[in-house]
């Protein structure tokens, strides 16, 4: 990945920005919940699409903006701003979707970062297309729709000048939906509870993940097994468990890993990801690399404690190199579980 620096804030003075840009509202001609507002230079024109995203029409340019006069800002570099909309009825981070989109061979990725939001991690990327145009893309998620604000221009040999990204940056930072759904997740979710001798925990998982109570549970504890199916293939496995007296989260985790080892799954040593507290809940997360069924695998592990009650949640699935979409799905499900898990006294 060759480096081109992000423009993180406008380089023009505030007075120049206020004089050159205006907020544009797009409501007429687009589907009802697709109305939006963004900032664009003055003297720009735009066209909209009256299509509505669906499984049969999953992604298209919702609106295209371009200079409407030779003297308009950005005209000298053939600047464009396109707002795409994609139908994405599954939980996945916008940053992971953007990585997958840019890896299709049409772009050379220069830089990408993740932006935390209540709807997951969104992506912000700089990439070059095959025709030499430089693109700045930012994703926004609303329920089962993903919006991509894409600014592009002819860099004319100065692609490493971050100031050229200002039009794209202004469009992205001022973008907002006028009729957002208010739905945090792209698919139906279900609440699950574990109850043991030391207490209860609750958490959220996609309703599409099959949930079963295993035949063997930790002593004085409880467990649920989850399975995500894509057709007949298993895209992910999640096991949530709580233990009893004289147990701990790492012991619960190792008991599962021992069972997986008997099934031919190999997993390496844990790599710490984070450590945090939320009220009376303390938890850490680790990542294990390994192999399952001849393919690269990863296991995300949450180790938690609530009022001395140990809890363990693991998500096992393909590595990003083996099956990127399954990896991205599992990553988001683990995040949702981690964000929603709550101890019940």
C-alpha positions in Angstrom: 0.0 0.0 0.0 1.7 3.2 -1.2 1.2 6.2 1.1 -0.7 9.3 0.3 -1.5 11.4 3.4 -5.1 12.0 4.5 -6.4 15.5 4.6 -7.8 15.5 8.1 -9.2 19.0 8.2 -9.8 21.7 5.5 -6.7 23.7 4.6 -8.6 26.8 3.5 -9.4 29.5 6.0 -12.8 29.5 7.6 -13.8 32.7 5.7 -12.8 31.1 2.4 -14.7 28.0 3.1 -17.9 29.9 4.0 -17.5 32.0 0.8 -16.9 29.0 -1.5 -19.2 26.3 -0.2 -22.9 25.9 0.5 -25.0 23.1 2.0 -27.0 21.3 -0.7 -30.2 19.4 0.1 -31.1 16.4 -2.1 -34.7 15.3 -1.5 -36.6 15.5 -4.8 -36.2 12.4 -7.0 -34.6 10.1 -4.5 -36.3 7.3 -2.5 -38.0 8.5 0.7 -35.4 7.6 3.3 -32.5 8.5 0.9 -32.8 12.3 1.3 -29.5 13.9 2.4 -27.5 17.1 2.8 -23.8 17.8 2.1 -21.5 20.7 1.5 -20.3 21.4 -2.1 -18.6 24.3 -3.9 -20.9 27.0 -5.4 -21.8 26.7 -9.1 -21.9 22.9 -9.0 -24.7 20.9 -10.7 -26.1 17.5 -9.9 -28.1 14.6 -11.1 -30.1 12.1 -9.0 -31.3 8.5 -9.5 -34.9 7.5 -8.6 -33.9 3.9 -8.1 -34.3 2.2 -4.7 -31.7 -0.2 -3.3 -32.7 -3.8 -3.0 -31.3 -7.3 -3.4 -32.0 -7.0 -7.1 -30.4 -3.6 -7.4 -27.8 -3.6 -4.6 -25.6 -0.6 -5.4 -25.8 2.5 -7.6 -24.9 6.2 -7.6 -27.7 8.0 -5.8 -26.5 11.4 -6.8 -23.6 12.8 -8.9 -22.2 16.3 -8.5 -19.8 18.2 -10.7 -18.8 21.8 -11.5 -21.4 23.6 -13.6 -19.1 26.4 -14.8 -15.4 26.7 -15.8 -14.8 29.1 -12.9 -16.3 26.8 -10.3 -14.0 25.4 -7.6 -12.6 22.1 -8.6 -13.3 22.5 -12.4 -9.6 22.8 -13.1 -9.1 19.3 -11.7 -12.3 17.8 -13.2 -13.5 17.2 -9.6 -16.6 15.0 -8.9 -18.5 14.0 -5.9 -20.7 10.9 -6.0 -23.0 9.6 -3.2 -23.5 5.8 -3.7 -26.0 3.7 -1.8 -25.6 0.0 -1.2 -28.1 -2.5 0.1 -26.3 -4.4 2.9 -28.8 -6.4 5.0 -26.2 -7.9 7.3 -24.1 -6.7 10.2 -20.7 -5.6 8.8 -18.5 -2.7 9.5 -18.4 0.0 6.8 -14.6 -0.1 7.0 -14.5 -3.8 6.2 -17.0 -3.3 3.3 -14.8 -0.5 1.9 -11.7 -2.7 2.1 -13.5 -5.4 0.2 -14.8 -3.0 -2.4 -11.4 -1.5 -3.0 -9.7 -4.9 -3.3 -11.7 -5.8 -6.4 -8.8 -4.7 -8.7 -10.2 -1.4 -9.9 -8.3 0.7 -7.3 -4.9 1.0 -5.7 -5.4 1.6 -2.0 -3.1 4.2 -0.5 -4.4 4.7 3.0 -7.5 3.6 5.0 -8.6 4.3 8.6 -11.6 3.4 10.8 -14.0 5.9 12.2 -16.0 4.7 15.3 -19.8 5.3 15.2 -22.8 3.9 17.0 -23.5 1.8 13.9 -20.0 0.3 13.8 -16.6 1.2 12.4 -16.9 3.3 9.2 -14.2 3.5 6.6 -12.2 6.5 5.2 -9.9 5.7 2.3 -7.7 7.3 -0.3 -7.2 5.3 -3.5 -6.2 5.7 -7.1 -8.3 4.3 -10.0 -6.9 2.7 -13.1 -7.4 6.0 -15.0 -5.2 7.9 -12.6 -8.0 9.7 -10.8 -7.5 10.0 -7.0 -10.6 9.1 -4.9 -11.4 9.9 -1.2 -14.2 7.6 0.0 -16.1 7.7 3.4 -18.8 5.2 4.4 -21.9 5.8 6.6 -24.3 3.0 7.7 -28.0 3.3 8.3 -29.9 0.1 9.1 -29.5 -2.1 6.0 -28.1 0.7 3.7 -24.6 1.8 3.4 -23.8 5.2 1.9 -20.5 6.0 0.3 -19.5 9.6 -0.2 -16.8 9.6 -2.9 -14.9 12.6 -4.0 -12.5 12.2 -7.0 -10.3 14.4 -9.2 -7.5 14.4 -11.7 -4.4 15.1 -9.5 -2.4 16.3 -12.5 0.8 14.9 -11.1 0.4 16.2 -7.6 -1.6 13.3 -6.0 0.6 13.6 -2.8 -0.8 17.1 -2.2 -3.5 16.6 0.5 -5.1 20.0 -0.2 -6.6 18.5 -3.3 -8.9 16.3 -1.1 -10.6 19.4 0.4 -13.8 19.2 -1.7 -14.2 15.5 -0.9 -13.5 16.1 2.8 -16.0 18.9 3.0 -18.7 16.7 1.3 -18.0 13.9 3.7 -17.9 15.8 7.0 -21.1 17.7 6.2 -23.0 14.7 4.9 -26.1 13.8 6.9 -29.2 11.8 6.2 -32.4 13.9 6.5 -34.7 10.9 7.3 -32.5 8.3 9.1 -34.1 5.1 10.1 -32.9 5.2 13.7 -32.1 1.5 13.4 -28.7 0.6 14.7 -28.4 -2.8 13.1 -28.9 -4.0 9.5 -30.7 -7.2 10.5 -33.0 -8.4 13.2 -31.3 -9.0 16.6 -32.2 -11.3 19.5 -31.5 -11.0 23.2 -29.9 -14.0 24.9 -29.4 -14.8 28.6 -27.1 -17.1 30.5 -27.9 -18.0 34.1 -25.7 -19.8 36.6 -25.2 -20.1 40.4 -23.4 -16.8 40.6 -25.8 -14.7 38.5 -26.9 -13.8 34.9 -25.6 -12.1 31.9 -27.4 -10.9 28.8 -26.2 -9.9 25.3 -27.4 -9.3 21.8 -26.7 -11.4 18.7 -28.1 -11.6 15.1 -31.4 -13.5 15.0 -30.0 -15.2 11.9 -27.4 -17.1 14.0 -28.8 -20.4 15.1 -28.7 -20.8 18.9 -28.5 -24.1 20.8 -27.9 -25.1 24.3 -25.0 -27.6 24.4 -25.3 -30.9 26.2 -22.4 -30.1 28.5 -22.1 -26.7 30.2 -19.6 -25.4 32.8 -20.2 -26.6 36.3 -22.6 -24.3 38.1 -22.7 -22.2 34.9 -24.5 -22.0 31.5 -23.6 -21.9 27.8 -25.1 -21.2 24.4 -23.6 -22.2 21.0 -24.3 -20.1 17.9 -23.8 -20.9 14.3 -23.9 -18.6 11.2 -24.8 -20.4 8.0 -24.3 -19.1 4.4 -26.1 -21.7 2.4 -24.7 -25.0 3.7 -21.4 -23.4 4.7 -20.7 -22.4 8.3 -19.4 -18.8 8.3 -19.0 -18.5 12.0 -19.3 -20.2 15.4 -19.8 -18.4 18.7 -19.9 -19.9 22.2 -20.9 -17.9 25.2 -20.4 -19.4 28.6 -20.4 -18.4 32.3 -18.8 -20.4 35.1 -19.3 -21.1 38.7 -17.3 -21.0 41.9 -13.6 -21.4 41.6 -13.7 -20.9 37.8 -12.3 -18.1 35.6 -12.8 -16.8 32.1 -9.5 -18.2 30.8 -10.3 -21.7 32.1 -13.7 -21.6 30.2 -11.9 -20.5 27.1 -9.2 -23.2 27.3 -11.9 -25.9 27.8 -13.4 -24.9 24.5 -10.1 -24.8 22.8 -9.3 -28.3 24.0 -12.5 -29.6 22.5 -11.8 -27.8 19.2 -8.3 -29.3 19.2 -9.9 -32.8 19.2 -11.8 -31.7 16.1 -8.6 -30.8 14.3 -8.7 -27.0 14.9 -5.3 -25.5 15.9 -5.0 -22.1 17.6 -2.0 -20.1 18.6 -1.3 -18.1 21.7 -3.6 -15.1 22.5 -2.7 -11.6 21.3 -4.2 -8.8 23.5 -6.7 -6.5 21.8 -8.2 -4.4 24.6 -9.0 -4.2 28.3 -11.9 -2.2 29.7 -14.6 -1.9 32.4 -18.2 -1.0 32.1 -19.9 -0.6 35.4 -19.4 -3.8 37.5 -18.3 -5.6 34.3 -14.6 -6.0 33.7 -13.4 -7.6 30.4 -10.5 -8.0 28.0 -10.4 -9.3 24.5 -7.7 -11.4 22.8 -7.2 -12.7 19.3 -5.9 -16.2 18.4 -4.6 -17.2 14.9 -4.9 -20.8 13.7 -6.2 -23.2 11.1 -9.5 -25.1 10.7 -10.4 -27.5 7.8 -7.2 -26.6 6.0 -7.9 -22.9 5.9 -6.6 -20.0 8.0 -8.8 -19.3 11.0 -9.1 -16.7 13.8 -10.7 -16.8 17.2 -11.8 -13.6 18.9 -12.1 -14.2 22.7 -13.8 -12.1 25.4 -12.8 -12.8 28.9 -15.1 -11.1 31.4 -16.0 -11.0 35.1 -19.2 -9.6 36.7 -19.3 -9.6 40.5 -16.9 -12.6 40.6 -18.9 -14.5 38.0 -16.5 -15.5 35.1 -17.7 -15.3 31.5 -16.2 -16.3 28.2 -17.4 -15.5 24.6 -15.5 -16.8 21.6 -16.1 -16.3 17.9 -14.3 -18.7 15.6 -14.3 -18.3 11.8 -12.1 -18.0 8.7 -9.2 -15.5 8.6 -9.5 -12.5 6.4 -7.2 -14.0 3.8 -9.3 -17.2 3.7 -12.8 -15.8 3.5 -12.9 -12.0 3.9 -16.7 -11.6 4.1 -17.1 -14.3 6.8 -14.2 -12.7 8.7 -15.8 -9.3 8.5 -19.2 -10.7 9.6 -17.7 -12.5 12.6 -15.7 -9.4 13.6 -18.8 -7.2 13.7 -20.8 -9.9 15.6 -18.1 -10.1 18.2 -18.1 -6.3 18.5 -21.9 -6.2 19.0 -21.7 -8.9 21.7 -18.9 -7.0 23.4 -20.8 -3.7 23.3 -24.1 -5.3 24.6 -23.0 -7.9 27.1 -24.4 -6.9 30.5 -24.2 -8.5 34.0 -27.5 -9.0 35.8 -27.2 -9.1 39.6 
